[in-house]
Amino acid sequence: MTEFKRIPPQQAHTLREQGAVVVDIREPQAFAASHITGAKHLDNHSLHDFIANADLDAPLIVACYHGNSSQSAAAYLVAQGFSEVYSLDGGFELWRTTFPKETSGESAE
């Protein structure tokens, strides 16, 4: 794969069950409040270490709020040598409505 692919939550769910890594690029507070179960938070501070320690051939799913910013991040990760990168269409918001039981984080209530 020389470019990333946009995928819906259902396909991302299947890939995640098969071992794909999920990274969330939203703000730390949003990630702490709720995120896809098992996702890793990725920001400018953690990016270098993540790339240095990652399996570049493992499937990688990038999530943001609504699926827009994740496309830029996915393209960047492809340029860094990741071979199988996906951008989550609809982002975390669509994931949360599609798979509400597969989110983690603090309880705001």
Z-matrix of the N, CA and C atoms (Angstrom, degrees):
N
C 1 1.452
C 2 1.531 1 107.36
N 3 1.317 2 116.61 1 120.77
C 4 1.463 3 119.40 2 179.59
C 5 1.521 4 111.08 3 -98.75
N 6 1.322 5 117.00 4 -10.92
C 7 1.448 6 121.71 5 176.55
C 8 1.523 7 107.51 6 -134.77
N 9 1.310 8 115.88 7 163.37
C 10 1.454 9 119.44 8 177.06
C 11 1.530 10 109.31 9 -79.68
N 12 1.326 11 115.13 10 162.94
C 13 1.464 12 121.58 11 175.93
C 14 1.518 13 108.71 12 -118.72
N 15 1.312 14 116.41 13 144.09
C 16 1.460 15 121.42 14 173.29
C 17 1.517 16 107.87 15 -89.39
N 18 1.339 17 116.13 16 131.31
C 19 1.459 18 119.59 17 -177.78
C 20 1.528 19 110.19 18 -133.38
N 21 1.340 20 116.82 19 149.99
C 22 1.462 21 120.96 20 176.95
C 23 1.532 22 110.45 21 -78.40
N 24 1.334 23 116.77 22 164.27
C 25 1.466 24 120.06 23 -179.37
C 26 1.532 25 113.82 24 -53.81
N 27 1.322 26 118.23 25 -37.59
C 28 1.467 27 119.93 26 -178.22
C 29 1.530 28 111.02 27 -61.25
N 30 1.332 29 117.19 28 -43.21
C 31 1.466 30 120.38 29 179.20
C 32 1.531 31 110.21 30 -69.95
N 33 1.325 32 116.60 31 -38.32
C 34 1.468 33 119.86 32 177.26
C 35 1.525 34 110.64 33 -62.73
N 36 1.319 35 116.55 34 -39.34
C 37 1.463 36 121.55 35 178.90
C 38 1.527 37 110.20 36 -60.28
N 39 1.321 38 116.38 37 -45.55
C 40 1.467 39 121.19 38 179.10
C 41 1.525 40 110.66 39 -62.63
N 42 1.322 41 117.23 40 -45.85
C 43 1.466 42 120.46 41 179.33
C 44 1.528 43 111.08 42 -62.83
N 45 1.323 44 116.55 43 -40.25
C 46 1.467 45 120.73 44 179.26
C 47 1.521 46 110.04 45 -62.24
N 48 1.325 47 116.83 46 -41.93
C 49 1.467 48 120.01 47 178.00
C 50 1.523 49 111.72 48 -64.31
N 51 1.333 50 116.78 49 -24.90
C 52 1.470 51 121.43 50 179.37
C 53 1.528 52 111.70 51 -90.69
N 54 1.335 53 116.91 52 6.24
C 55 1.458 54 120.32 53 174.49
C 56 1.512 55 116.57 54 106.54
N 57 1.323 56 118.95 55 5.08
C 58 1.466 57 119.98 56 177.67
C 59 1.525 58 110.14 57 -63.29
N 60 1.312 59 115.84 58 145.68
C 61 1.460 60 122.38 59 176.35
C 62 1.524 61 108.02 60 -86.96
N 63 1.334 62 116.58 61 134.37
C 64 1.460 63 121.57 62 176.72
C 65 1.521 64 108.07 63 -108.75
N 66 1.343 65 116.34 64 126.58
C 67 1.458 66 120.73 65 174.67
C 68 1.525 67 108.45 66 -117.25
N 69 1.311 68 115.32 67 140.49
C 70 1.460 69 123.16 68 -177.29
C 71 1.520 70 107.61 69 -115.34
N 72 1.339 71 117.28 70 123.89
C 73 1.461 72 120.46 71 -175.63
C 74 1.529 73 112.96 72 -104.71
N 75 1.325 74 117.02 73 12.94
C 76 1.467 75 119.37 74 178.05
C 77 1.530 76 110.79 75 -71.22
N 78 1.327 77 116.46 76 171.51
C 79 1.461 78 120.93 77 178.65
C 80 1.526 79 110.12 78 -58.86
N 81 1.349 80 116.84 79 149.91
C 82 1.471 81 120.38 80 -178.68
C 83 1.527 82 113.72 81 -54.24
N 84 1.337 83 117.26 82 -38.84
C 85 1.462 84 119.73 83 -178.35
C 86 1.526 85 110.57 84 -65.58
N 87 1.324 86 117.37 85 -41.27
C 88 1.468 87 121.35 86 179.44
C 89 1.526 88 109.86 87 -65.96
N 90 1.336 89 116.52 88 -41.65
C 91 1.461 90 120.65 89 178.59
C 92 1.525 91 110.40 90 -62.92
N 93 1.333 92 116.73 91 -44.35
C 94 1.467 93 120.50 92 -179.12
C 95 1.525 94 111.15 93 -63.10
N 96 1.317 95 116.43 94 -36.88
C 97 1.462 96 120.29 95 -177.97
C 98 1.525 97 111.12 96 -68.30
N 99 1.330 98 117.37 97 -40.92
C 100 1.457 99 120.78 98 -179.66
C 101 1.523 100 109.80 99 -170.15
N 102 1.322 101 115.79 100 139.38
C 103 1.464 102 121.22 101 179.46
C 104 1.529 103 109.52 102 -156.73
N 105 1.312 104 115.25 103 167.95
C 106 1.460 105 120.70 104 176.42
C 107 1.526 106 107.63 105 -62.69
N 108 1.314 107 116.46 106 130.33
C 109 1.454 108 121.26 107 -178.91
C 110 1.532 109 110.07 108 -53.54
N 111 1.331 110 115.47 109 127.28
C 112 1.455 111 121.36 110 178.43
C 113 1.519 112 114.57 111 87.36
N 114 1.328 113 117.66 112 -4.54
C 115 1.469 114 120.30 113 -179.29
C 116 1.525 115 110.92 114 -69.41
N 117 1.325 116 115.20 115 152.12
C 118 1.455 117 121.82 116 175.19
C 119 1.526 118 107.53 117 -105.95
N 120 1.336 119 116.15 118 137.89
C 121 1.457 120 119.21 119 176.36
C 122 1.518 121 109.16 120 -80.52
N 123 1.313 122 115.80 121 133.52
C 124 1.457 123 121.16 122 -178.24
C 125 1.526 124 108.34 123 -127.58
N 126 1.331 125 116.12 124 124.73
C 127 1.462 126 120.82 125 176.23
C 128 1.525 127 107.50 126 -142.04
N 129 1.319 128 116.45 127 -175.64
C 130 1.463 129 120.15 128 -177.18
C 131 1.527 130 112.62 129 -60.28
N 132 1.336 131 117.41 130 -26.47
C 133 1.465 132 121.03 131 -179.10
C 134 1.528 133 112.16 132 -79.28
N 135 1.321 134 117.80 133 -33.52
C 136 1.466 135 120.83 134 -175.64
C 137 1.525 136 113.21 135 -99.81
N 138 1.319 137 117.31 136 -8.68
C 139 1.464 138 121.67 137 -173.76
C 140 1.525 139 113.31 138 -59.44
N 141 1.334 140 117.32 139 -48.18
C 142 1.469 141 120.46 140 -176.83
C 143 1.523 142 111.52 141 -59.89
N 144 1.331 143 117.02 142 -48.76
C 145 1.463 144 120.71 143 -179.92
C 146 1.523 145 111.07 144 -64.19
N 147 1.336 146 116.35 145 -39.16
C 148 1.460 147 119.35 146 178.96
C 149 1.520 148 110.51 147 -59.94
N 150 1.337 149 116.83 148 -48.36
C 151 1.465 150 120.65 149 -179.32
C 152 1.525 151 110.31 150 -63.80
N 153 1.325 152 116.90 151 -43.02
C 154 1.469 153 121.02 152 -177.91
C 155 1.521 154 112.52 153 -62.11
N 156 1.335 155 117.00 154 -32.21
C 157 1.466 156 120.85 155 -175.14
C 158 1.522 157 114.21 156 -103.88
N 159 1.311 158 117.98 157 -0.34
C 160 1.464 159 121.10 158 -173.93
C 161 1.521 160 112.40 159 -84.47
N 162 1.310 161 114.77 160 155.30
C 163 1.460 162 122.26 161 169.80
C 164 1.524 163 105.58 162 -85.51
N 165 1.326 164 116.88 163 107.29
C 166 1.466 165 121.24 164 -174.49
C 167 1.521 166 113.15 165 -66.20
N 168 1.332 167 116.38 166 -15.58
C 169 1.466 168 119.94 167 -179.93
C 170 1.531 169 112.99 168 -96.62
N 171 1.328 170 117.56 169 -6.84
C 172 1.461 171 120.23 170 178.99
C 173 1.529 172 109.24 171 -76.97
N 174 1.327 173 117.46 172 143.26
C 175 1.465 174 119.57 173 176.29
C 176 1.526 175 110.49 174 -60.90
N 177 1.332 176 115.74 175 139.17
C 178 1.453 177 122.47 176 -175.90
C 179 1.525 178 109.00 177 -131.12
N 180 1.332 179 116.06 178 126.10
C 181 1.467 180 121.83 179 179.24
C 182 1.519 181 107.94 180 -111.40
N 183 1.332 182 116.55 181 126.45
C 184 1.464 183 121.80 182 -179.50
C 185 1.522 184 108.74 183 -105.37
N 186 1.338 185 116.18 184 127.40
C 187 1.465 186 121.94 185 179.60
C 188 1.518 187 110.43 186 -121.06
N 189 1.332 188 115.26 187 143.16
C 190 1.469 189 121.76 188 172.79
C 191 1.527 190 106.33 189 -132.45
N 192 1.311 191 118.35 190 -152.78
C 193 1.464 192 120.26 191 -179.72
C 194 1.527 193 112.45 192 -71.48
N 195 1.348 194 116.16 193 -54.90
C 196 1.463 195 120.25 194 -172.50
C 197 1.530 196 113.89 195 -127.59
N 198 1.319 197 118.51 196 5.27
C 199 1.463 198 120.61 197 176.95
C 200 1.513 199 115.05 198 96.40
N 201 1.330 200 117.68 199 11.33
C 202 1.462 201 120.13 200 179.09
C 203 1.530 202 111.69 201 -96.66
N 204 1.312 203 117.77 202 -57.32
C 205 1.466 204 121.89 203 -179.45
C 206 1.524 205 111.81 204 -62.40
N 207 1.322 206 116.17 205 -30.49
C 208 1.464 207 119.44 206 -178.67
C 209 1.526 208 111.67 207 -64.00
N 210 1.332 209 117.59 208 -25.25
C 211 1.466 210 119.63 209 178.75
C 212 1.526 211 111.18 210 -67.25
N 213 1.329 212 116.96 211 -42.22
C 214 1.471 213 120.50 212 177.16
C 215 1.522 214 110.58 213 -65.42
N 216 1.322 215 115.75 214 -43.10
C 217 1.464 216 119.87 215 179.64
C 218 1.528 217 110.62 216 -64.39
N 219 1.330 218 117.05 217 -40.88
C 220 1.467 219 120.89 218 178.96
C 221 1.527 220 110.48 219 -62.67
N 222 1.325 221 116.98 220 -43.16
C 223 1.463 222 120.48 221 178.51
C 224 1.526 223 110.56 222 -62.12
N 225 1.331 224 116.93 223 -39.79
C 226 1.461 225 121.34 224 177.84
C 227 1.528 226 110.52 225 -62.66
N 228 1.332 227 117.02 226 -44.38
C 229 1.462 228 120.21 227 -178.56
C 230 1.524 229 111.81 228 -66.63
N 231 1.316 230 117.72 229 -34.42
C 232 1.468 231 120.25 230 173.41
C 233 1.531 232 109.21 231 -61.08
N 234 1.330 233 116.18 232 -44.14
C 235 1.468 234 121.01 233 179.70
C 236 1.533 235 111.82 234 -63.87
N 237 1.339 236 116.98 235 -24.44
C 238 1.468 237 121.51 236 178.92
C 239 1.525 238 112.63 237 -85.35
N 240 1.339 239 117.22 238 0.13
C 241 1.455 240 120.22 239 174.45
C 242 1.510 241 116.37 240 110.62
N 243 1.335 242 118.35 241 -2.41
C 244 1.462 243 119.34 242 176.40
C 245 1.525 244 108.51 243 -68.80
N 246 1.321 245 116.33 244 135.84
C 247 1.460 246 119.55 245 -172.88
C 248 1.521 247 114.39 246 -95.00
N 249 1.328 248 117.94 247 -20.77
C 250 1.473 249 120.54 248 -176.70
C 251 1.527 250 108.75 249 -137.58
N 252 1.336 251 115.73 250 93.03
C 253 1.461 252 121.76 251 -174.08
C 254 1.524 253 110.18 252 -120.41
N 255 1.325 254 115.54 253 136.77
C 256 1.460 255 122.14 254 -179.25
C 257 1.530 256 109.47 255 -128.06
N 258 1.332 257 115.43 256 143.79
C 259 1.460 258 121.90 257 173.21
C 260 1.523 259 107.06 258 -105.87
N 261 1.324 260 116.35 259 129.02
C 262 1.462 261 121.46 260 -177.62
C 263 1.524 262 110.21 261 -77.70
N 264 1.334 263 116.80 262 107.66
C 265 1.462 264 121.50 263 176.54
C 266 1.520 265 109.93 264 -61.69
N 267 1.317 266 116.62 265 134.47
C 268 1.457 267 120.92 266 -179.13
C 269 1.511 268 112.99 267 82.30
N 270 1.325 269 116.98 268 -10.00
C 271 1.455 270 122.85 269 175.95
C 272 1.520 271 114.26 270 58.37
N 273 1.328 272 114.14 271 -162.00
C 274 1.460 273 120.54 272 -178.72
C 275 1.524 274 111.34 273 -60.44
N 276 1.332 275 117.31 274 -35.57
C 277 1.470 276 120.00 275 -177.04
C 278 1.527 277 111.09 276 -60.77
N 279 1.334 278 117.84 277 -43.69
C 280 1.464 279 120.08 278 178.59
C 281 1.527 280 110.51 279 -71.75
N 282 1.336 281 117.20 280 -38.06
C 283 1.474 282 120.28 281 176.51
C 284 1.529 283 109.80 282 -57.42
N 285 1.336 284 116.17 283 -46.57
C 286 1.469 285 121.25 284 -176.16
C 287 1.530 286 111.28 285 -61.24
N 288 1.314 287 117.83 286 -37.77
C 289 1.466 288 119.50 287 178.92
C 290 1.523 289 111.44 288 -78.56
N 291 1.338 290 117.46 289 -27.63
C 292 1.466 291 121.35 290 -179.81
C 293 1.527 292 111.92 291 -81.59
N 294 1.336 293 116.51 292 -41.60
C 295 1.473 294 122.71 293 -177.27
C 296 1.535 295 110.17 294 -129.38
N 297 1.336 296 117.56 295 66.17
C 298 1.476 297 119.58 296 -175.09
C 299 1.517 298 114.22 297 -61.15
N 300 1.315 299 118.29 298 -26.81
C 301 1.466 300 120.60 299 -179.08
C 302 1.524 301 111.83 300 -82.53
N 303 1.338 302 117.47 301 -5.09
C 304 1.451 303 120.59 302 -178.53
C 305 1.521 304 111.08 303 -112.16
N 306 1.334 305 114.23 304 45.35
C 307 1.452 306 121.99 305 172.89
C 308 1.528 307 107.81 306 -128.37
N 309 1.319 308 115.71 307 152.18
C 310 1.459 309 121.69 308 -179.17
C 311 1.514 310 109.00 309 -131.27
N 312 1.323 311 115.91 310 167.68
C 313 1.457 312 120.85 311 174.99
C 314 1.503 313 110.30 312 138.56
N 315 1.317 314 113.44 313 -174.09
C 316 1.458 315 120.38 314 -179.87
C 317 1.514 316 109.44 315 -68.51
N 318 1.284 317 116.71 316 150.41
C 319 1.457 318 120.52 317 172.75
C 320 1.517 319 107.59 318 -89.01
N 321 1.322 320 116.48 319 120.68
C 322 1.459 321 120.58 320 -176.86
C 323 1.526 322 111.39 321 -83.58
N 324 1.330 323 116.90 322 -4.87
C 325 1.462 324 118.95 323 -174.56
C 326 1.491 325 113.63 324 -102.88
